[in-house]
Amino acid sequence: MSRRGVNATARTHDVTSQPLSRTVFSRLEYVDEAIRWNPSWEALDVLDMHGSAIMADLDYDEWLGINPWSITEFKLPPRSSYWNV
């Protein structure tokens, strides 16, 4: 399954030690809605990637936000929260 992910420059990190996040979208209309909420994202690149490539590229402490600002929004916690390595 293909996912559209905002380029790595969209990673966010809160100075209060919150984990990094990566945002992905399953449909282009969800990208449009996210840009309406975050106009600065319009300048970012959108990459069409396979879901397994996105998962393989996540850092250990990085969470995945899927389809933010949509009815299908989901937050996948970082691997560090459920993998005991």
C-alpha positions in Angstrom: 0.0 0.0 0.0 1.3 3.4 -0.9 1.5 6.3 1.6 2.3 9.9 0.9 4.7 11.3 3.4 5.6 14.8 4.1 9.4 15.1 3.6 11.7 14.7 6.5 11.8 18.5 6.9 8.3 18.1 8.4 9.6 16.2 11.4 8.7 18.0 14.5 10.5 18.0 17.9 9.2 19.8 20.9 11.8 21.2 23.2 10.0 19.6 26.1 11.5 16.2 25.1 8.5 15.0 23.1 9.5 12.4 20.5 10.0 13.2 16.9 7.0 12.7 14.5 6.6 11.8 10.9 3.4 12.6 9.1 2.0 10.4 6.3 -1.2 10.5 4.3 -3.1 7.7 2.6 -4.9 10.0 0.1 -4.1 13.4 -1.5 -7.3 14.9 -0.2 -5.9 14.4 3.4 -2.7 16.3 2.3 -4.9 19.2 1.2 -6.8 19.3 4.5 -3.5 19.2 6.5 -2.2 22.2 4.5 -5.4 24.1 5.3 -4.6 23.6 9.0 -0.8 24.2 8.5 -0.3 26.6 5.6 3.5 26.5 6.0 3.4 22.8 4.9 2.5 24.0 1.4 6.2 24.6 0.8 7.2 21.0 1.8 7.8 18.2 -0.6 5.3 15.3 -0.8 6.9 11.9 -1.5 4.9 8.8 -2.7 6.3 5.9 -0.8 5.4 2.3 0.1 4.3 1.9 3.7 7.0 -0.6 4.5 9.7 1.9 3.4 8.3 4.5 5.8 8.2 2.1 8.7 11.7 0.9 8.0 12.9 4.6 8.0 11.4 5.5 11.4 13.8 6.2 14.2 13.4 4.2 17.4 11.8 7.2 19.3 9.8 8.6 16.3 6.0 8.3 16.1 4.0 8.2 13.0 0.9 10.5 12.5 -1.3 9.0 9.8 -3.9 11.3 8.1 -3.9 14.1 10.6 -6.9 16.4 10.6 -9.1 13.8 9.0 -11.7 11.3 10.1 -9.2 8.5 9.7 -6.5 10.2 11.9 -4.3 7.7 13.7 -1.1 8.0 15.8 1.3 5.1 15.8 3.5 5.3 18.9 7.3 5.1 18.7 8.8 1.7 18.7 10.6 2.7 22.0 7.2 2.5 23.7 6.4 -1.1 22.8 9.7 -2.7 21.9 12.0 -3.7 24.7 15.4 -3.6 23.1 
